Amino acid sequence: MSERHAIFINIEIDPAIAADAAIAAKLAEVCPVDIFSATDSTIALVPENLDECVLCNLCVDAAPPGGVKIIKLYE
C-alpha cells in the first residue's frame, strides 16, 4: 500500500524574489510547517510538506506584495 498525500494547495513564488537570499531565509524562518527550504541564494518548496499548510499566510506577509501566492485547489 503506497502513501498518498492529500495536497489541497499550490504555492507560487515569483521568480523575481526566488533568488533573493534574504527573502528565502525569511520564508524558511516564518513557515511553521517547513514548506520552504532556503539555500544561500534561492528558495525551494518542500513538496512533501505542502499538505501540512495551515493557511496562516505568514509567508505571504513576509514576501513583497505578490511574491508568494497560496492557491487553494478546492472550493
C-alpha positions in Angstrom: 0.0 0.0 0.0 1.5 3.3 -1.0 1.1 6.5 1.0 -0.7 9.3 -0.7 -0.7 12.9 0.4 -3.8 15.0 0.0 -2.5 18.2 -1.5 -5.1 20.9 -1.3 -2.9 23.9 -2.1 -0.3 25.0 -4.5 2.2 27.7 -3.7 3.7 30.0 -6.4 6.9 32.0 -5.8 7.5 35.0 -8.1 10.8 34.3 -9.9 11.9 37.8 -9.2 12.2 37.0 -5.4 13.1 33.3 -5.7 16.8 34.1 -5.9 16.8 36.7 -3.1 18.7 35.1 -0.2 17.2 37.4 2.4 13.7 36.7 1.4 14.5 32.9 1.1 15.8 32.9 4.6 12.7 34.8 5.9 10.2 32.5 4.2 12.0 29.4 5.7 12.0 31.1 9.1 8.4 32.1 9.3 6.7 28.9 7.9 5.6 26.8 10.9 5.4 23.6 8.8 8.7 23.9 6.8 7.2 24.3 3.3 10.2 26.4 2.3 13.8 25.4 2.1 16.4 28.2 1.8 19.9 27.8 0.4 22.5 30.6 0.3 20.9 32.0 -2.8 17.4 30.5 -3.5 14.2 29.3 -2.1 12.6 26.0 -2.9 9.4 24.3 -1.9 9.4 21.1 0.1 6.6 19.2 -1.8 6.1 16.6 0.9 5.2 19.3 3.4 2.6 21.1 1.3 -0.2 19.1 2.7 0.8 20.4 6.2 0.0 24.0 5.3 -2.3 25.7 7.9 -3.1 28.7 5.6 -1.6 31.1 8.2 -0.4 33.5 5.4 2.9 34.2 7.2 4.8 33.5 4.0 2.5 35.9 2.1 3.1 38.6 4.7 6.9 38.0 4.7 7.3 38.4 1.0 6.9 41.5 -1.1 3.4 42.1 -2.4 2.6 39.3 -4.9 5.8 37.5 -4.2 4.1 34.4 -2.7 0.7 33.1 -3.7 -1.2 30.4 -2.0 -3.7 28.8 -4.4 -6.4 26.7 -3.0 -7.1 23.6 -5.1 -10.6 23.3 -3.7 -13.8 25.4 -3.4 
